[in-house]
Every structure is written in C-alpha cells, then in structure tokens.
Amino acid sequence: MRFIKNPNVTVAILAVYTAIMYIYLFPQNTEMSNAEKWATVGASAVILVVLWFLLRRRNKLRKEREEDIRNNTSQK
C-alpha cells in the first residue's frame, strides 16, 4: 500500500490515464477548435502539477506529525 501513497506514482498514473484519454478522444472530437483542445491539455497539466505539490506537502506534514507524536510520547 505504501507504493500507492507515493505522490510521484499517483500523479504518474493520472498523467498516463489523461494522456491515453487525450490520444483516444481528442482526434474524434470535431466540436472543439485546436485552441480549446490545447487549453484543455494545458489545464490538465497544471492540475496534475498542483496535485503533485499538494500530495508532497501532505506527506511531509504527515511525517512531521508522526515524528512529533513519537518524540512527545517518548518524553513522557
């Protein structure tokens, strides 16, 4: 389970899924212009980068909290 909690793995899986969906679905979509398609790809990339930073921060805070708990329980 630790493998899935790694933010790099989570974001990589989402990036691969997103890329496959774009490769499969975008050529079939004739209702959107090319600018709209690239804007969608760019927005997805930004979302993935923000998600990666947030997951890294969350893991860092979790580790700090666990370390504080270990330090505080060992001092009592």
N, C-alpha and C positions, 0 to 999 in steps of 0.2 A: 504494500500500500504506500510505502514511502516514495516509491518511484512516481506514482501519480501526483503526490503532493509537491513535487519539484515544479516550480513555476516555468522553467525552461521547457519541460516536457509538455505541460498543459498548453502553453502558448504554441508550441510547435505542432501539436495535434490539431489545434484550432486553425492554425495557419495552413496546414496541409488540407484540411477539410474545406476551408474557404477557397483555396486555390483550385481544388478539384471542382467545386461548385461553379466558380467563375469560368473555368475552362469548358465545362459542360453546358452551362446555361446561357452565358453571355452571347455566344455566336447565334443562338437560336432566337434571341430577343431582338426584334426589329422595331419595337416601340420606343426604345431609348436611343438617344444620339450617342456618339462616341464620347463626347464630353461628359455626359451623365454616367456612362459606364466607367470611365476613368475616375470620376469623382467618387463613385461608389467603392471602387477598389482602394482609392486613397483613404477614404473614411474608414474602411475596414482595417487597413494597415495601421492607422492612427489608433483605432480602438484596441487592436492587438498589442501595440506598444504600451499604451496606458494600462491595459490589463496586466502586462508583464511587470511593469513598475509597481503596480499596486500589490500584486501577489508576492513580489520580492520583499516589499515593505512589510506586508502581513507576516511573512515567515520570519523576518528579522525581529519584529516586535514579539512574536510568539517565543522565539528563542530567548530573547531578553527577559521576558516574563517568566519562562521556565527556570532560567538561571537565577533570577531574583527569588523565586519561590524556594529553590534548592538552597540558596545562601541563607535565606531567612529561617528556614526550618532547621538548618544545621547549627545556627547560632543559639537556638533556644535550648 
